[in-house]
Amino acid sequence: MVAKLSNEVKAFIIQGLACFDTPSVVVAAVKRELGLDITRQLVESHDHTKKSGARVAPKWRALFDETRKTFLEDTAPIAISHRAVRLRALQRMADKAETQGNMALSAQLLEQAAKEQGNAFTNRRELTGKDGKDLPPIPATVAIFQLPDNGRG
């Protein structure tokens, strides 16, 4: 365990937490990237949004908040957020599945790629009528029904 963390390590921990990495993921990243063994509890103490991080210094709170804001607003650095990256990955998987004779998986991957191309995985839908014109308004339907007369007039 490290007694006092350098500012570089603190920034690394705080930025990982701000990007929604779990403390366990941050611990592993610190070990891999910086060669330090730290605990999950130490990592958690750097997250000012948690009770254990209530005493985080203002400069680290600001770094956390700015990193979180940037992370939520900018998906460009996240490769899988781009359609071309997803399609290339699906291509590699489909090629491998076909090479291995797994035609069912290959067919599923082809279908997923087709859906990806057709924007099936977005919330955006464009509905138009004939020749791109607006759809006609749907008339409101009112159901009129009559209760049966059970001889009680």
N, C-alpha and C positions, 0 to 999 in steps of 0.2 A: 504494500500500500504506500502511496506517495503522501508524504506529510504535507507539503505545500505545492500546489499546482502552479505552473507557469501561466502567464496570460494566454499563451498560444494554446495550451491544453484546455483552459477554461473556455476560450472562444470556440474551440472545436466541439466541446461538450454542449455548450449552449446552442450552437448552430444546429447540431444534430437533433437536440430536443425540440428546437423550434420547427424543424422539418418533420415533426411527428415520429421520429425514431424512438423506439422504446429504450428505457435505460439499459436493458440487456444488449440491444443492438449497438448503442453508443459505447458500452464497455468493450465489446468485441472490436469495434472500429478503432478505439483508442489503442487497444493492444496491437492490432494489425498495422495501423498507420503511424503510431507514435511510439510503439514498443513499451507502453506502460501498463502495469496491472493496477486497475482501480476497481472499486466495488459499485454495485448498482445503487447502493444507498448514497455514495458520494455523488454519483451522477444525478440522482433525484434531487439532491440538495441544491442543484444549480437551476432548477426549473421553478421560477417565481410564481407560476400558475398553480403550483402545488403547495400544500401546507409546509412540507419539509424545506421549501425554497423561499420561505417568507423573508429571510434575511439577505437575499441576494442584493448586491450593490446596484445602485441606479444605472451605472454604465453597462452592466451586464443585462439588466432588464431591458434597456434600450436596444442592445444588440439582439436579444431574443425577439422583441416585438418587431423590429425592422426585418429580421430574417424571416419570421413567420409571415409577415405581410407580403414580402417579396415572394416567398414560396407559394403562397396561396394565389397570388396574382399572375405569376409567370410559370407556365408549364413548359416553356420552350426547352429548358435543360433536361426535361424528363423524356427520354427517348421514346418510350412506349406510348406517349401521348400523341405521337405523330402517326398518321395513317400509313405513310410509306414504310416506316419502321415495322409496324404491325404486319403489313402485307409481306414484307421481306421475310419476317420470322415465320409467317404462315407458309410461305413458299418453301423455306428450308424444311419445315416440319412435314409438309405434304410430299416433298421429294423423298425424304427419309422413309415416311410411311409406305409410299409406293414401292421403293426399293426393297423394303422388308416384306412386301407382299400384304401389307395391312390395308386392303382396299376400303374397308369400312371407315377407318380413321382418315384415310386419304380423302374419301368423299365428304366426310364431315368438315375437314379442313378447307376443301374447295368451297363448300357451302358457306362456311364462315367468311372466307375471303370475298365471296360474292356479296354477302350481306355488308361486309366492311365497305366495299366499293359503292354499294347502293345506299349508304348512310343509314343502315338498319340499326346501328348502335348509337344514334343520336336522337335527341328529342325533337329535332326539326323535321317538320313534315310540310310539304307544299301540295295543297289540293287545288286543282283547277278543273274547270269544265272543258267542254269541247273546244279545240283550237286555243287553249290557254286562257279562255274567258272565265270570268267569275262563275262559281257554282250558283245555281238558282237557290233562292232561300227555301228552306224546308218549311212547309206550312205546319202550323201548330195543329196538332190533332187533339181533340177533346173527346174522350170516351163518354158517351151518354148511355146510362143503363137504368133499368127500372127494376125496383125491388119486386119480387113476386108477391102477388096478393094472396095471402093465406086465409082468405075468407074473413079477414078482420077489416073491415071497411072503414 
